[in-house]
Amino acid sequence: MYEEIINEIKANLGENKELNKKYLSSQMEKYVDHPYNKEIIREISRMMWDCLTEEEQKEFAEISEKENPIMDILNEITPDIESGEYKTALDKLEIFINNYPAMFEDDKVSEYHFFTNPLEELLFYKYVGAEKIVRYIPDNKPVLDLYYIYGFLLLETNQFDKSEEYLKKAMKINPVSSRIILELCEIYKLHTYNYNKYFIYATDALKYAYMPQDIARSYRSLGYYYIEENQLETAFALFRYSMEYELNPMAYSEINYIQNKDKNIDLSLDESIEIIKNKNIQLGVNPFILETLDEFIAEYEENKLYSQTLYFLELKYNLTNDEKTIEKIRNIQDLIKY
């Protein structure tokens, strides 16, 4: 039904853009009460954009840049968050959320996503997949950050159910964001009757993680799960191995806690790795991520897109500390200079 209507509207468009705009406006009115009205009007709006001249599109984009309430509120609360004034930031954001209309919500035809980079997009298509037509949220409309930060602040004030609601909104926009998944883990760690969901989310976060601190945090989350399961050697191994990616005080603290409970537990790195393998837990970064990074690096370098090449090289180096990668980074930096 939806596709037939859209195809019919497109078939009636001609060369005259002014006439097209009038026709599309009439179609918006025609379908305002249709069961697919939201989806149809969104698609007509996209057609209407194509009817604008380059100058009109540019003017609209400039207005949109100036009037960016989401960016404005996020910039306003950033100093509060940085200074630890979470309640102040939450109060401001609460007013905004309650008064600002929802944007980029999925409908019967489309699903809306935002990915930080092409790597996340490929992770999404490999492990999650789309059920509807994928629409991409523009960079200058940071709805993902809005929901994530709101969920984080709610969690900091122990509003667990509402925090879960908004973090899940953020995760719907980017289902492969480890930082969002790990925040949800914190909810299930503090506010749950069993840890099954916690374990699943921590495992997913590890699978999608491509930043060392997110990999380390995923292992620490899994370590906490095994403490709760009273499998202290496995927990120790996970905290020990997490420090290969980030020397975080929390890992040291949990290791001390485990050793206070059982003084006989003191594993080397190799012993820790063996335990992790035997538990069928992913060891290190997901191999798909490293393969994909190599593909991006080769592709962008071949096309002489050196800034993009450097970006993915730095991601790879942060994960591998590879000598060849750092050498290549220096070579690309020299090319960019000249």
N, C-alpha and C positions, 0 to 999 in steps of 0.2 A: 504493500500500500504506500509506504513512505517513498520508496524508490520510484514508483510509477508517477507520483505527484511531482517529485523533484525533476525527473526526466522530462515530464510534460512542460514544467516551467522553463527549463533550460532550452527546450525545443522552440519555445515562443520568443526567445530573446533574439534581437536583431543587431545590426551594426550601430544604430543610433543609441548612444549611451544615455542620453537624457530621456528618451522614450522608455528605455530599459528600466531606468530608475523609477519612473512613474508606474510601469507595469509591475515591478517587484513590490512597490509599496501597496498596490491594490491586492497582490497575492498574500501579503502579510495580513491584511484585514480579512481576506477571504477565509484563511485557515486559522484564525485566532481561537476558534472553539473546537478545532479538530483534535482527536485523541493524541495525535503526534504533533500538536501545535508547537511545542517547545523545540523539537528537532527540526521541523520545517522552517520555522522563523529563523533559527540559527543558520541554517543552510542558505536561506534567502539573504540573510545579512552578509554572508560571505560573497554571494553573487553581487550584492550591492557594492561591496568594496571594490570589486573588479570594474564596476561602472564609473568609479571616481577617476578623475584625471590624476596624473603623477603629482601635480601641484596640490590637489585636494587631499591626496593620500599623505603627502608630506606634512601638510598643515594639520591634519588630524593626528598624525604621529607626534608632532611637536606639542599639541595640546595635551595628548595622552601622557607625554613625558612630564609636562609641567604639573598636571593634575594626577598625582600618583599617591593616593591616600595610604595604600599598603606600605609603600616604601617610606612614606613620611612617618607613619607610626612606628615602624621597625627602627628607623633612625632615631626617633625620639626616645625609645625605651632602651636602646643599646647602652648608654652610660649607666642607667639604673642596674642593668644586668651585670655589667662589668664591675660595678662597685658592690655587688651582692644585695642590692635593694630589690629583691624579687617581688615582695608584696607591692611595692610602688609600681614596678613594671607591670605586674599582673592587673592591678586596678585600672591602669591606663588601657591595657590591651582588652580587658573585659568590656569596657565602654565601647571600644571600637568594634569588637566582634559582635556585640549586641545590636549595633546600629548600622553595620555595613552589610549590604546584601551579599548572599553567597555567590561565588563566581566559579566558573569552570567545573560545574558538577556534571557527573555522568548522566546521560539520558538513555533513551531506548536504542539509539543508533550509535552514539559516540562515547568514547571514554577519554578522559583528559589526563595527560601525563607531563611531567617535567623531569629531565635527566640532566645531571651536571655536565656530563660529557658523553661521547659516543660509546665508551666502554660500558657505562651503566645501561645505555639503550640496548646494547647487544646482550648483556646479562639478563635484561628484562625479557627479550624475545627468546632467549635460550631456556630460561628456567621458569618463567611465568606465562608469557604469551598474552595476546590480546583477544578478547571475545567480540569486540565491536571495532568500529573505525577509530583509529587512534588520532587524536588531535593534540597538538603540542601547545602547552601554556607558554606564552612569551617570557623572555628573560626579565622584562621590566614589570612583570606581574608576579611577585614572589609569594604566591598563595601557599606553596609548600613550606616556606620558611615561617609564614604567619601561623599555620597550624602546628608546625613542629615546636616553635618557641612558646606558643600558648600552651601546648601539651606539656612541655618541659616545666613551665612555671606552675601549672596546676599540680604537677607531680611534686614539685618542691614544697607545695603547701598542702600535701597529702590529700588532694582531691582526686582520688584514684580513678573513679568511674568516668569523670569528665575528662581527665587526662587521657585515659585510654581511648575515649571517643575521638578526641582531636588528633592524637598520634595516629590512630587508624585512618583518619581522613588524610593525613600527610602520607601515610604508607600506601594508600590507594593511588595517590598521585605518583609516588615513586616506590614501588614494592621492593626494590633492590637496594634501598638506602640502609646501610648497616647502622648509621647513627640513629635513625628512627627506630629500627628494630631493637637496638640495644636499650633505648629509652623504654620501650614497651617491656623489655625484659625486667627492668627495674620495678615496674608496676607489679609484674607477676612474682617477683622476688619478695616484695613487701606486702602484697595484698592478694594472696591466693591460698587455696586449701590443698593444692597439690602442685607439683613442679613440672608436669608433663608439657604444658604450653611453654613454660619458661625454657625448658631444654630444647624444644623445637625451634623457638625463636633464636636462641643463642647459636644453634647449629646453622640456621639460615644466615644469620649475621656473619658468621665465619665464612660461609660459602661466597657471599657477595663482597666481602671486605677487600679493598685494595689499598688502604692506608695502614701503615704499621700500627698506629695507635688503635685502630678499629679491630685489627687482627688480635692484638694483645688483649683488648677488652673482651673480645669474644671468648678467648681462652680463660680469662678470669671468671667470666660468667659461667662457663662450663665447669670450672673448678669449684665454684660455689655450689652448683648443682650436686657434684659428687661429694662435697662435704655433707650436704643434707641427706645424701644416700648412705652416708657413713663409709664411703669408699675413699679413705684418706690418702692412700698411695696414689690413686688416680688423680685426686684433687691436687696433691703436691706436684705431680708430674705436669699438670696443666698450668699451674701457677709458675713453676720453674721454666717451662717452655715459653710462656707468655713474655718472659723477660728477654727473650731473643729479639723481640719486636719493640718492647718499651720497658724501660726500667722504672716501673711505677711503684710508689710506696705501698699501695694496696696489695700488690703481689707479695712483697716482703712481709707485710702484716699477716696475711693469710698463711704463709709458710710458717711463720713463728707460731701462729695459732695451732696449726696441724702438729708441729713438733712438740708443743706443750701438751697436746693430747696423747701423742705417741712419740717418744724420744728416739725410737728405733728407725723412724722414717727419715732418710737423708739420701735422696736420689741424685745421681749425676745427670748431666744433660742427656747422655746416650741412654741411660736407663729410663729417663722420662720419655724420650722419643719412642722407645720400645713399648712402653705402656700405652701411650696414645695410639700407636699403630694397632696394638692388640684390641683396643676398644673401638676400632674402626672409626675413629675421629679424624677428620681432615688434618693432615700435617702440613703446616705452612700455608702459603697462599694457594688458592684454587688454581690448578694448572691451566684451566681455560683462560683465566685472567692474564697469566704470563704469555700464553700463546697469542692472545688477542692484542696485548701491548706490542709484541714483536711485529704483528701484522700492521698495526697502525703506524709504528715507527718506520717500517719499510715503505709503506704507501705514501706517507707524508714527505719522507725524505726524497723519494723518487720524483714527487711533484714539486720539489723545492719549497715546500711549506714548512719553513724551518722553525717558526714559533710553535706550531702544532707538534712538530717532531720533538722539540725540546721538552714540551709539556709531558709527553708520554715517556720520553727517556727518563725524566726526573721521577715520574711515578714508578718506573721499573727499578731505577737505582735505589729508591727508598725501600723497595721490597727485597732487593737482592744484594745490595752493596757490591755489585759486580765491577771489577776493574775495567773491563772492556766498555761497559756502559758509561762509566764516568769519563773515560777517554773520549767516547763519542759525544758526550755532553759538551766537553771542552771544544771539540772540533766544530760542533754546531754553533756554539756561542761565538766562536771566531768568525764563522760565516755570517752570522747576524750583525756583528760589528761592522763588517765591510759590505 
